[in-house]
Amino acid sequence: MQVQIFKDITTEDILVDLEKLAEDYTGLYVEMDDPEQRKYVKEKAQSINDMLKTLDRARIDKSKTFKSSVETEALEIKNRLEAANKPFTLLIDEHKADRKKILDAKKAKEEVIEAAKQLELDHEFGLLMNAQWDNDKEKREAEKAAEVERIAENARQELIREQQEQAEYQASIDKSVKEEAERLENLRVRDVEHRRAVNQESVNELESLGVTNDQAVAIVKALANNKLTHISINY
């Protein structure tokens, strides 16, 4: 279906580009903690959502004139826009879920540390109360200080260990992300170079049949963009 009624909002080419971009991002790992990548995903999602809002408003306005054809075309565009937006909204939702897990884990750790501090305070209070009835006050205080220091040292060592594990885990994730990004970029560059070579070869072959260079270039562009229904380029 070609966009006709709502061409002031979008065009077939724009929808095709959005759908292709959505295909590229479907199942793709994106480092949402990276500000630039997260900004790009959010901007794409916001752009599509803005088009959906504009479409809904225009559907109401135009329905008075075009009636059923408005609903048919608007529904088609809406379905395609929502499908194109799925990989971006999925990335955003997954990032929010990951952030929630991190914050929940941080909160749980803080509660454990707080409980340990309270335990130390309770222990200290108990020792102080017992010291009132104990002639060996200095010994009691030394034992109390040693116990508090032992608990504190254990807590510090546990925190250091957790931080080291988190750093090692993050380094592993960063390395995997970098390697995957490099692999995808290499694949993309090779694909672009391959398509460019095939397109140029197609132009040369058309020229050898007597077609002018401009005509040959126009034909190859149309084929590359799937503008010819029954003819295609084999990449």
SEGU-15911 format. One record per residue: residue number from 1; x, y, z of N, C-alpha, C in turn; residue in three letters. Coordinates in pm, 1 decimal. Each point is the difference from the previous one (the first is absolute). Layout:
// SEGU-15911
{NUM {X Y Z} {X Y Z} {X Y Z} 'ala'}
...
//
This chain:
// SEGU-15911
{1 {83.9 -119.0 0.0} {-83.9 119.0 0.0} {87.6 124.2 0.0} 'met'}
{2 {-22.5 91.1 -92.1} {71.7 125.9 -5.0} {-72.2 105.3 84.8} 'gln'}
{3 {76.5 77.3 75.1} {-58.4 104.6 83.1} {-51.2 111.4 -89.2} 'val'}
{4 {-125.8 33.7 14.6} {-59.9 106.3 -79.8} {-60.7 108.1 90.1} 'gln'}
{5 {-92.6 -41.2 84.1} {-74.1 95.9 82.2} {90.4 67.6 102.6} 'ile'}
{6 {94.7 -74.9 55.3} {82.2 53.1 108.1} {142.2 32.4 -46.9} 'phe'}
{7 {17.6 32.1 -126.9} {134.5 27.7 -50.3} {58.4 129.0 57.5} 'lys'}
{8 {-86.3 84.3 61.6} {53.9 117.9 68.0} {64.4 -37.8 133.4} 'asp'}
{9 {-25.5 -121.0 48.2} {58.9 -47.8 126.1} {118.4 -93.2 -28.1} 'ile'}
{10 {-16.0 -90.5 -95.0} {106.8 -94.5 -32.4} {-12.8 -44.0 -144.4} 'thr'}
{11 {99.2 -71.6 -49.1} {-1.7 -52.7 -137.0} {37.0 -147.1 4.2} 'thr'}
{12 {-21.0 -67.0 -111.2} {34.6 -142.2 -8.2} {150.0 -19.7 23.3} 'glu'}
{13 {81.6 91.8 -55.0} {145.1 -12.5 16.5} {39.9 11.9 146.9} 'asp'}
{14 {-63.0 93.8 71.8} {31.4 16.4 142.4} {-38.4 -125.7 78.4} 'ile'}
{15 {-118.5 -54.9 -29.4} {-43.4 -121.9 69.8} {94.1 -116.5 -29.9} 'leu'}
{16 {41.6 -12.4 -125.6} {90.5 -109.5 -38.0} {133.3 14.9 73.1} 'val'}
{17 {52.1 124.3 7.7} {126.4 24.1 70.1} {-12.4 -32.8 148.4} 'asp'}
{18 {-112.2 38.8 62.5} {-20.9 -30.8 142.0} {-10.3 -150.7 23.3} 'leu'}
{19 {-70.2 -68.6 -91.4} {-14.9 -145.9 14.6} {134.2 -70.1 -18.1} 'glu'}
{20 {82.6 50.0 -92.7} {132.5 -60.1 -19.3} {87.9 24.0 122.3} 'lys'}
{21 {-7.8 123.4 55.2} {76.9 30.9 119.9} {-44.4 -87.9 117.1} 'leu'}
{22 {-131.4 -24.2 10.0} {-52.3 -86.3 106.6} {52.0 -142.8 -16.8} 'ala'}
{23 {6.9 -48.1 -126.4} {53.8 -134.0 -24.6} {146.1 -7.6 44.5} 'glu'}
{24 {77.9 106.7 -28.6} {140.7 0.9 38.6} {16.8 -5.7 151.5} 'asp'}
{25 {-93.6 59.9 76.8} {11.7 4.8 145.4} {-70.2 -116.1 69.5} 'tyr'}
{26 {-77.5 -79.6 -75.4} {-68.9 -113.0 61.9} {101.2 -106.7 40.3} 'thr'}
{27 {5.3 -32.5 127.6} {92.7 -100.1 49.8} {142.9 49.0 12.8} 'gly'}
{28 {26.4 129.9 -29.5} {135.3 53.8 7.2} {32.0 42.8 142.8} 'leu'}
{29 {119.5 -34.8 47.0} {40.5 43.6 133.9} {42.5 146.6 -7.0} 'tyr'}
{30 {-59.3 83.2 83.9} {33.7 142.4 6.0} {40.7 32.9 143.1} 'val'}
{31 {113.6 66.5 16.3} {47.3 39.5 132.2} {-80.0 120.4 46.0} 'glu'}
{32 {-112.4 -23.5 71.5} {-89.1 108.4 38.3} {59.2 87.4 111.0} 'met'}
{33 {107.5 -46.0 66.2} {65.3 83.5 99.2} {90.3 104.4 -65.7} 'asp'}
{34 {27.5 -17.1 -129.5} {76.8 100.0 -74.7} {-93.2 116.7 -36.2} 'asp'}
{35 {29.1 123.9 48.0} {-91.4 113.9 -22.1} {-33.9 22.6 -146.4} 'pro'}
{36 {98.7 -11.7 -90.3} {-27.4 28.0 -141.8} {-94.0 -104.0 -59.8} 'glu'}
{37 {25.1 -129.1 29.1} {-87.0 -104.2 -54.0} {-139.9 9.0 60.3} 'gln'}
{38 {-8.5 25.7 133.5} {-131.3 12.8 63.1} {-76.2 119.4 -56.4} 'arg'}
{39 {71.7 112.8 -23.7} {-64.1 119.8 -57.5} {-53.9 -30.7 -138.7} 'lys'}
{40 {77.6 -73.8 -82.4} {-44.5 -32.3 -136.0} {-128.0 -83.7 2.8} 'tyr'}
{41 {-2.6 -102.8 86.2} {-118.0 -87.2 9.6} {-121.2 79.2 46.9} 'val'}
{42 {18.1 84.7 102.7} {-112.5 78.0 51.7} {-50.1 99.9 -103.2} 'lys'}
{43 {92.6 61.6 -75.5} {-42.1 96.6 -102.4} {-80.7 -68.7 -110.0} 'glu'}
{44 {43.3 -120.7 -39.4} {-74.5 -74.1 -102.9} {-139.5 -36.2 50.5} 'lys'}
{45 {-6.9 -48.7 124.1} {-129.6 -36.6 56.8} {-89.7 123.2 11.9} 'ala'}
{46 {58.1 112.9 44.7} {-79.4 122.5 15.6} {-48.3 51.0 -134.4} 'gln'}
{47 {88.0 -9.1 -103.4} {-38.4 45.7 -133.9} {-119.3 -78.9 -54.0} 'ser'}
{48 {4.7 -132.2 19.5} {-109.4 -84.4 -48.5} {-126.2 25.7 82.1} 'ile'}
{49 {14.9 16.7 132.0} {-117.0 28.9 84.3} {-64.4 133.4 -38.8} 'asn'}
{50 {83.8 99.3 -33.7} {-53.8 129.3 -43.0} {-79.6 -15.2 -129.5} 'asp'}
{51 {52.0 -82.6 -93.0} {-72.2 -24.4 -124.8} {-132.6 -70.1 27.0} 'met'}
{52 {0.3 -92.6 96.7} {-124.4 -70.2 34.2} {-103.5 97.5 57.3} 'leu'}
{53 {45.4 92.6 86.8} {-93.7 97.8 55.7} {-56.0 90.9 -108.8} 'lys'}
{54 {91.0 45.3 -89.7} {-44.6 85.8 -109.9} {-97.9 -74.1 -90.8} 'thr'}
{55 {29.0 -129.9 -22.2} {-87.1 -81.2 -84.3} {-138.9 -13.3 60.9} 'leu'}
{56 {-5.2 -26.1 130.8} {-130.5 -14.5 66.4} {-82.0 129.5 -8.9} 'asp'}
{57 {66.6 113.8 15.5} {-69.8 127.9 -9.6} {-49.8 24.0 -143.1} 'arg'}
{58 {88.4 -29.5 -97.4} {-36.9 21.5 -139.6} {-110.3 -95.6 -43.1} 'ala'}
{59 {-0.9 -121.5 56.2} {-103.5 -97.1 -35.7} {-138.1 53.6 36.7} 'arg'}
{60 {-6.5 66.0 116.4} {-128.0 57.9 42.6} {-39.9 115.7 -90.8} 'ile'}
{61 {99.2 84.8 -30.6} {-29.4 117.0 -81.7} {-39.4 -37.6 -143.4} 'asp'}
{62 {75.1 -96.0 -57.2} {-23.2 -35.2 -139.2} {-119.0 -92.9 -19.6} 'lys'}
{63 {-42.6 -67.6 106.6} {-109.0 -96.6 -14.2} {-130.5 66.5 -43.8} 'ser'}
{64 {-12.8 128.8 30.8} {-121.6 70.8 -40.9} {-9.0 9.0 -152.0} 'lys'}
{65 {114.6 0.5 -66.6} {2.3 14.0 -145.8} {14.1 -135.0 -70.0} 'thr'}
{66 {92.8 -85.2 50.6} {31.0 -124.1 -71.5} {-67.4 -124.0 59.3} 'phe'}
{67 {-57.1 12.2 119.1} {-73.2 -106.1 67.7} {76.8 -132.8 3.3} 'lys'}
{68 {-54.0 -105.6 -61.6} {55.6 -135.2 17.7} {142.2 -11.5 -51.4} 'ser'}
{69 {35.2 70.7 -106.3} {136.0 -9.4 -53.1} {101.7 54.9 98.2} 'ser'}
{70 {-41.6 97.8 81.4} {88.1 54.0 102.5} {34.4 -107.7 102.1} 'val'}
{71 {-102.6 -69.6 50.1} {22.5 -103.7 100.7} {87.6 -111.9 -53.4} 'glu'}
{72 {-23.3 -39.7 -126.0} {77.4 -109.4 -59.3} {147.8 36.4 -10.1} 'thr'}
{73 {27.1 118.6 -58.3} {139.2 40.1 -17.7} {66.9 31.7 133.3} 'glu'}
{74 {-73.8 68.6 90.3} {56.9 33.4 130.6} {35.1 -125.5 78.0} 'ala'}
{75 {-87.1 -101.8 -5.0} {26.1 -124.1 71.7} {123.0 -69.5 -56.1} 'leu'}
{76 {16.6 0.3 -131.4} {115.2 -62.3 -62.9} {129.3 69.5 43.9} 'glu'}
{77 {-2.2 135.9 -5.2} {118.9 75.7 40.5} {29.6 -22.4 147.9} 'ile'}
{78 {-106.8 3.1 82.6} {18.3 -18.8 144.6} {62.9 -135.6 30.7} 'lys'}
{79 {-50.2 -105.6 -64.2} {55.2 -134.5 22.4} {147.4 -6.3 -37.7} 'asn'}
{80 {34.9 65.6 -113.2} {138.6 -4.6 -45.4} {90.7 82.2 91.3} 'arg'}
{81 {-50.0 116.5 45.6} {79.0 82.3 91.2} {20.9 -70.8 133.8} 'leu'}
{82 {-106.5 -62.1 52.5} {12.7 -70.0 127.7} {95.3 -118.4 -11.4} 'glu'}
{83 {-5.0 -69.3 -113.3} {92.0 -112.3 -20.6} {143.7 49.9 -10.0} 'ala'}
{84 {19.4 114.9 -68.9} {134.0 56.8 -12.8} {53.0 48.6 134.3} 'ala'}
{85 {-89.0 37.0 90.8} {41.5 55.6 129.8} {30.4 -108.3 103.2} 'asn'}
{86 {-41.3 -124.7 -26.6} {14.4 -106.5 99.9} {144.1 -20.0 47.0} 'lys'}
{87 {100.6 -12.2 -91.5} {135.7 -25.3 49.8} {53.7 112.7 86.4} 'pro'}
{88 {-40.9 126.3 -29.0} {48.9 112.0 79.7} {-64.6 2.1 137.9} 'phe'}
{89 {-133.7 -18.8 4.2} {-68.2 -1.0 130.1} {43.9 -120.8 82.8} 'thr'}
{90 {30.8 -112.8 -68.2} {47.8 -117.8 72.3} {134.4 29.4 65.6} 'leu'}
{91 {91.5 66.5 -74.1} {129.7 35.4 57.2} {-16.7 91.9 121.0} 'leu'}
{92 {-91.0 97.7 -11.2} {-22.9 93.4 110.0} {-55.9 -74.6 121.6} 'ile'}
{93 {-99.2 -88.8 -22.1} {-60.1 -75.4 110.3} {102.3 -91.8 66.9} 'asp'}
{94 {84.7 -64.5 -83.8} {101.3 -89.3 56.0} {101.0 79.5 83.2} 'glu'}
{95 {35.6 119.9 -49.7} {95.1 82.1 75.1} {-59.4 41.2 134.0} 'his'}
{96 {-130.6 38.3 -0.4} {-65.2 37.2 125.9} {-1.8 -117.7 97.0} 'lys'}
{97 {-26.6 -120.3 -52.5} {-3.9 -119.1 85.5} {138.2 -29.3 58.5} 'ala'}
{98 {105.5 15.3 -84.9} {135.9 -22.8 50.0} {37.4 101.6 106.9} 'asp'}
{99 {-37.1 126.8 -23.0} {28.6 102.3 98.8} {-71.9 -29.5 132.1} 'arg'}
{100 {-124.2 -50.6 -9.3} {-75.1 -31.6 121.5} {69.5 -110.3 78.4} 'lys'}
{101 {51.4 -101.6 -73.2} {70.2 -109.0 67.4} {123.4 52.9 73.2} 'lys'}
{102 {74.1 90.4 -67.3} {121.1 55.0 61.1} {-34.3 81.0 123.6} 'ile'}
{103 {-104.7 84.0 -11.4} {-39.8 82.9 113.7} {-52.6 -84.5 115.5} 'leu'}
{104 {-77.0 -107.0 -33.9} {-50.9 -89.0 104.8} {114.9 -70.3 72.5} 'asp'}
{105 {101.5 -43.2 -79.3} {114.6 -67.6 60.9} {78.6 96.8 88.1} 'ala'}
{106 {13.2 125.0 -47.6} {70.8 100.8 79.1} {-73.2 27.6 131.0} 'lys'}
{107 {-134.0 9.9 -9.3} {-79.3 26.2 119.9} {13.6 -115.0 99.8} 'lys'}
{108 {-3.4 -122.9 -52.0} {12.4 -117.1 87.6} {135.3 -1.5 70.7} 'ala'}
{109 {105.6 37.7 -75.3} {134.0 2.9 58.6} {8.4 106.3 109.0} 'lys'}
{110 {-59.7 116.1 -27.5} {0.8 107.7 99.2} {-74.3 -41.3 127.2} 'glu'}
{111 {-109.6 -75.9 -17.9} {-74.5 -46.6 117.3} {82.5 -97.3 84.0} 'glu'}
{112 {77.6 -85.1 -70.2} {86.3 -95.1 72.0} {106.1 75.4 79.0} 'val'}
{113 {62.0 100.8 -65.2} {103.6 78.6 67.2} {-58.7 74.7 119.9} 'ile'}
{114 {-120.6 55.9 -20.1} {-65.5 72.2 107.8} {-30.9 -93.1 117.5} 'glu'}
{115 {-44.4 -121.8 -33.9} {-29.9 -97.6 105.5} {127.1 -37.7 75.8} 'ala'}
{116 {112.5 -9.7 -75.0} {127.4 -32.6 64.7} {41.9 112.1 95.0} 'ala'}
{117 {-22.5 125.2 -44.6} {33.8 113.7 86.3} {-85.4 -1.7 126.8} 'lys'}
{118 {-129.8 -28.0 -17.2} {-88.3 -5.2 115.8} {39.9 -112.2 94.5} 'gln'}
{119 {43.6 -112.2 -60.7} {45.9 -111.1 83.1} {122.1 40.6 82.4} 'leu'}
{120 {88.2 75.1 -63.8} {117.4 48.4 71.1} {-40.3 91.9 115.3} 'glu'}
{121 {-96.9 89.5 -26.4} {-46.3 90.9 105.0} {-64.1 -76.6 115.7} 'leu'}
{122 {-83.2 -100.7 -35.5} {-65.5 -80.5 103.6} {103.5 -76.2 82.3} 'asp'}
{123 {99.6 -51.6 -72.8} {104.0 -76.9 67.3} {78.4 90.4 96.0} 'his'}
{124 {31.1 119.7 -49.7} {73.3 95.6 82.2} {-80.3 38.8 124.6} 'glu'}
{125 {-129.6 23.4 -21.3} {-85.8 36.2 113.1} {-3.4 -111.8 103.9} 'phe'}
{126 {-12.3 -122.5 -49.7} {-2.1 -113.9 91.6} {128.4 -12.9 79.6} 'gly'}
{127 {112.4 22.9 -68.7} {128.4 -8.1 68.2} {13.9 108.3 107.0} 'leu'}
{128 {-51.4 119.1 -32.8} {6.7 109.7 95.8} {-83.3 -30.7 124.7} 'leu'}
{129 {-117.8 -59.1 -22.3} {-85.1 -35.8 114.3} {65.7 -105.9 86.2} 'met'}
{130 {60.7 -97.9 -67.1} {66.4 -106.7 76.9} {121.9 52.1 74.8} 'asn'}
{131 {65.7 101.2 -61.8} {122.8 52.4 61.6} {-27.6 63.3 135.6} 'ala'}
{132 {-124.2 48.3 19.9} {-34.9 61.4 128.6} {6.9 -102.3 113.3} 'gln'}
{133 {-16.3 -127.6 -34.6} {-1.4 -104.1 100.9} {127.2 -85.4 -3.2} 'trp'}
{134 {91.6 47.7 -81.3} {122.0 -80.3 -16.0} {118.9 78.4 52.5} 'asp'}
{135 {75.7 -61.4 93.4} {117.7 68.2 53.6} {109.0 16.7 -105.2} 'asn'}
{136 {4.9 -91.2 -97.8} {105.0 5.4 -103.3} {-49.2 85.7 -117.2} 'asp'}
{137 {-23.4 129.4 28.3} {-57.7 90.1 -100.1} {91.9 15.6 -121.9} 'lys'}
{138 {127.5 16.6 20.2} {92.7 20.2 -111.3} {2.0 -119.6 -94.6} 'glu'}
{139 {-5.9 -122.0 58.5} {0.2 -119.6 -82.7} {-126.4 -7.4 -84.5} 'lys'}
{140 {-112.9 33.5 63.0} {-127.5 -1.6 -71.8} {1.6 97.7 -117.0} 'arg'}
{141 {51.8 119.7 25.9} {3.5 101.2 -104.3} {91.6 -42.0 -114.8} 'glu'}
{142 {110.6 -62.8 33.0} {92.4 -47.6 -103.5} {-66.8 -106.8 -86.0} 'ala'}
{143 {-71.5 -90.5 65.7} {-71.4 -104.4 -74.7} {-107.7 60.3 -89.7} 'glu'}
{144 {-70.8 99.3 53.6} {-105.7 64.9 -77.6} {59.3 68.2 -124.2} 'lys'}
{145 {110.5 74.5 20.5} {63.3 69.9 -112.1} {49.4 -98.9 -105.1} 'ala'}
{146 {57.8 -111.1 48.2} {49.9 -100.8 -93.6} {-113.8 -61.0 -79.8} 'ala'}
{147 {-113.2 -25.7 65.0} {-114.9 -59.2 -68.8} {-57.5 96.1 -103.9} 'glu'}
{148 {-12.0 127.1 40.7} {-50.6 100.3 -94.0} {93.2 13.1 -119.9} 'val'}
{149 {130.5 1.6 27.2} {97.4 11.7 -109.0} {-4.4 -121.6 -90.9} 'glu'}
{150 {-19.2 -118.2 61.2} {-7.6 -122.3 -81.6} {-121.3 4.5 -92.5} 'arg'}
{151 {-115.4 41.3 55.3} {-121.5 8.2 -81.8} {17.4 102.9 -111.6} 'ile'}
{152 {57.2 116.6 39.1} {20.1 105.3 -99.7} {96.4 -45.8 -109.2} 'ala'}
{153 {108.7 -67.5 42.3} {97.4 -47.7 -99.0} {-62.3 -104.1 -92.5} 'glu'}
{154 {-81.2 -89.9 55.3} {-68.2 -99.1 -82.6} {-91.9 67.9 -100.7} 'asn'}
{155 {-70.9 103.6 48.1} {-89.9 73.3 -89.4} {78.5 69.3 -110.8} 'ala'}
{156 {115.3 59.8 36.5} {83.3 67.6 -100.7} {53.8 -99.1 -102.3} 'arg'}
{157 {48.1 -114.1 48.6} {53.6 -100.5 -90.7} {-108.9 -53.1 -94.0} 'gln'}
{158 {-120.0 -19.8 52.7} {-111.6 -48.0 -82.4} {-36.2 103.1 -106.7} 'glu'}
{159 {1.1 127.8 39.1} {-31.4 106.2 -94.7} {105.9 7.9 -109.8} 'leu'}
{160 {127.6 -12.5 40.0} {109.3 1.5 -98.9} {-14.4 -115.8 -97.3} 'ile'}
{161 {-31.4 -118.9 55.4} {-15.5 -118.1 -86.5} {-113.4 19.1 -99.7} 'arg'}
{162 {-113.4 52.5 48.4} {-114.1 23.1 -89.0} {33.2 103.3 -106.9} 'glu'}
{163 {73.1 106.0 38.2} {38.3 101.9 -97.1} {93.5 -57.6 -106.4} 'gln'}
{164 {93.7 -86.7 42.0} {91.5 -62.3 -95.2} {-75.6 -90.3 -97.4} 'gln'}
{165 {-94.0 -78.5 54.4} {-79.1 -87.9 -85.6} {-83.0 80.7 -98.8} 'glu'}
{166 {-59.6 111.5 49.3} {-81.0 85.0 -87.3} {85.8 61.5 -110.2} 'gln'}
{167 {123.2 43.6 36.5} {90.0 59.7 -99.3} {40.4 -102.9 -104.9} 'ala'}
{168 {29.8 -123.3 43.8} {37.1 -105.4 -94.4} {-116.1 -35.5 -91.9} 'glu'}
{169 {-118.7 -6.3 59.4} {-119.2 -30.7 -81.1} {-26.0 110.1 -102.8} 'tyr'}
{170 {11.4 126.8 44.5} {-24.6 112.4 -91.4} {103.9 3.1 -111.3} 'gln'}
{171 {127.4 -31.3 35.6} {105.1 -2.8 -101.7} {-29.2 -106.7 -104.7} 'ala'}
{172 {-49.5 -116.2 46.1} {-34.2 -107.8 -92.3} {-113.7 41.3 -93.0} 'ser'}
{173 {-102.2 67.1 59.4} {-113.5 47.7 -81.1} {47.3 102.0 -101.8} 'ile'}
{174 {85.0 96.4 44.5} {48.9 103.6 -91.0} {78.9 -60.8 -116.0} 'asp'}
{175 {80.4 -101.3 31.3} {77.9 -64.7 -105.0} {-90.0 -69.9 -100.6} 'lys'}
{176 {-102.4 -70.3 49.9} {-93.0 -68.7 -88.8} {-75.6 98.5 -88.1} 'ser'}
{177 {-42.5 111.6 61.5} {-73.8 102.2 -75.8} {87.9 58.4 -109.8} 'val'}
{178 {125.8 30.4 34.4} {91.5 57.7 -98.3} {25.1 -97.4 -114.6} 'lys'}
{179 {24.2 -127.6 33.3} {25.8 -99.1 -104.1} {-120.9 -17.7 -91.4} 'glu'}
{180 {-121.6 -1.6 61.6} {-120.9 -16.3 -80.7} {-22.3 121.3 -89.4} 'glu'}
{181 {26.9 119.5 54.1} {-16.5 121.8 -79.7} {97.3 1.9 -117.4} 'ala'}
{182 {124.9 -42.7 24.7} {98.5 -5.0 -107.5} {-39.6 -102.4 -104.9} 'glu'}
{183 {-53.2 -114.7 45.6} {-41.4 -103.1 -96.1} {-114.4 49.8 -88.1} 'arg'}
{184 {-99.7 62.9 63.6} {-113.8 52.2 -76.7} {41.8 109.9 -96.8} 'leu'}
{185 {94.9 84.6 45.4} {46.4 107.7 -88.4} {75.0 -57.0 -120.5} 'glu'}
{186 {82.9 -104.2 23.3} {71.4 -64.2 -110.9} {-97.9 -62.3 -99.1} 'asn'}
{187 {-103.2 -65.5 55.0} {-101.6 -59.4 -88.2} {-71.3 107.7 -80.7} 'leu'}
{188 {-31.7 111.4 68.6} {-70.7 108.2 -71.0} {87.2 58.2 -110.8} 'arg'}
{189 {128.5 24.7 30.1} {90.5 58.3 -100.6} {16.6 -93.2 -118.4} 'val'}
{190 {16.6 -130.6 29.1} {15.2 -95.7 -110.7} {-126.4 -6.7 -85.1} 'arg'}
{191 {-115.5 6.5 69.4} {-126.1 -4.6 -74.2} {-15.1 122.7 -88.5} 'asp'}
{192 {33.2 117.7 54.8} {-10.4 123.1 -79.7} {92.8 -5.4 -120.2} 'val'}
{193 {124.7 -45.4 23.7} {95.5 -9.3 -110.3} {-46.7 -100.2 -105.2} 'glu'}
{194 {-53.8 -113.2 47.4} {-49.1 -101.1 -94.0} {-115.3 53.9 -84.3} 'his'}
{195 {-95.4 66.5 65.4} {-114.4 55.2 -72.4} {44.2 107.8 -99.0} 'arg'}
{196 {97.4 83.9 42.2} {48.7 103.1 -90.3} {65.0 -62.3 -124.5} 'arg'}
{197 {77.3 -107.6 23.4} {65.7 -66.3 -113.0} {-103.1 -62.4 -95.3} 'ala'}
{198 {-103.7 -65.7 60.3} {-103.6 -61.7 -83.2} {-76.5 107.0 -77.8} 'val'}
{199 {-31.3 111.9 66.4} {-71.5 108.6 -67.8} {80.8 56.2 -115.7} 'asn'}
{200 {130.6 20.1 23.6} {84.1 54.1 -107.4} {10.4 -98.8 -116.4} 'gln'}
{201 {11.2 -128.3 34.6} {7.3 -101.2 -105.5} {-129.7 -2.9 -81.3} 'glu'}
{202 {-113.3 19.3 69.8} {-130.0 2.8 -68.4} {-9.9 120.4 -92.7} 'ser'}
{203 {50.3 115.7 47.0} {0.3 119.9 -85.9} {83.6 -25.5 -124.7} 'val'}
{204 {116.6 -59.0 17.4} {87.5 -28.7 -115.6} {-67.1 -94.2 -99.5} 'asn'}
{205 {-69.0 -101.1 53.3} {-65.7 -95.9 -89.1} {-114.1 66.2 -76.9} 'glu'}
{206 {-74.8 88.7 66.9} {-107.8 71.8 -69.0} {56.8 91.5 -107.7} 'leu'}
{207 {111.2 65.7 28.0} {62.1 86.7 -99.4} {48.2 -81.1 -120.7} 'glu'}
{208 {45.8 -121.4 25.7} {45.4 -84.2 -112.3} {-116.0 -40.7 -89.9} 'ser'}
{209 {-123.2 13.8 50.8} {-118.9 -31.4 -80.3} {-53.9 123.8 -72.2} 'leu'}
{210 {70.5 114.5 16.3} {-41.8 119.5 -72.2} {-74.0 99.9 85.9} 'gly'}
{211 {-16.2 -27.9 130.9} {-67.9 92.8 89.1} {99.5 107.5 42.3} 'val'}
{212 {-47.8 125.8 7.4} {90.2 108.2 41.6} {36.8 -16.9 146.2} 'thr'}
{213 {108.2 68.9 40.3} {45.9 -10.9 138.4} {-106.0 47.3 98.3} 'asn'}
{214 {-64.0 115.7 -30.1} {-103.1 52.5 90.4} {-116.1 -97.1 11.8} 'asp'}
{215 {-41.2 -56.7 -115.1} {-111.5 -94.6 2.4} {39.7 -126.6 78.5} 'gln'}
{216 {123.3 -46.9 -24.4} {45.8 -121.2 68.6} {3.8 22.2 151.3} 'ala'}
{217 {52.0 116.9 42.7} {5.9 31.5 143.1} {-140.1 6.3 59.2} 'val'}
{218 {-95.2 63.6 -73.0} {-137.8 11.8 49.0} {-64.1 -138.0 14.1} 'ala'}
{219 {24.8 -87.9 -97.2} {-58.4 -135.3 4.7} {55.7 -77.1 120.0} 'ile'}
{220 {132.2 7.7 20.8} {61.7 -74.3 109.5} {-47.9 52.9 134.6} 'val'}
{221 {-16.6 132.6 9.9} {-52.1 57.1 125.3} {-141.0 -52.3 27.9} 'lys'}
{222 {-82.1 -3.1 -104.6} {-136.5 -49.4 17.2} {0.1 -146.0 43.7} 'ala'}
{223 {88.6 -79.9 -59.3} {8.6 -142.0 37.6} {49.7 -14.2 144.0} 'leu'}
{224 {102.0 79.2 35.9} {55.5 -9.0 135.3} {-102.1 38.7 105.9} 'ala'}
{225 {-90.8 89.7 -34.9} {-102.8 46.1 94.6} {-130.4 -76.4 -14.0} 'asn'}
{226 {3.2 -113.4 -76.8} {-118.3 -85.8 -16.7} {-119.3 76.7 -56.5} 'asn'}
{227 {28.2 90.6 -94.9} {-107.2 77.5 -60.0} {-64.2 -73.4 -119.2} 'lys'}
{228 {69.5 -103.4 -50.9} {-53.3 -76.9 -113.8} {-53.5 -132.7 54.1} 'leu'}
{229 {-128.3 -22.6 -20.6} {-68.4 -110.8 67.3} {55.2 -136.6 -39.5} 'thr'}
{230 {25.3 -21.6 -127.3} {33.1 -134.5 -48.6} {147.1 -13.5 -37.1} 'his'}
{231 {82.3 98.0 29.0} {141.6 -5.9 -32.6} {79.3 34.2 126.7} 'ile'}
{232 {111.0 -68.0 23.3} {81.5 30.5 116.1} {145.7 -28.2 -31.4} 'ser'}
{233 {89.3 52.9 83.3} {144.6 -25.5 -13.9} {37.6 -113.0 95.6} 'ile'}
{234 {76.3 -94.7 -49.0} {45.1 -110.7 83.6} {135.1 37.0 63.0} 'asn'}
{235 {-3.8 34.8 130.3} {123.0 35.7 69.7} {69.5 -124.3 56.8} 'tyr'}
//
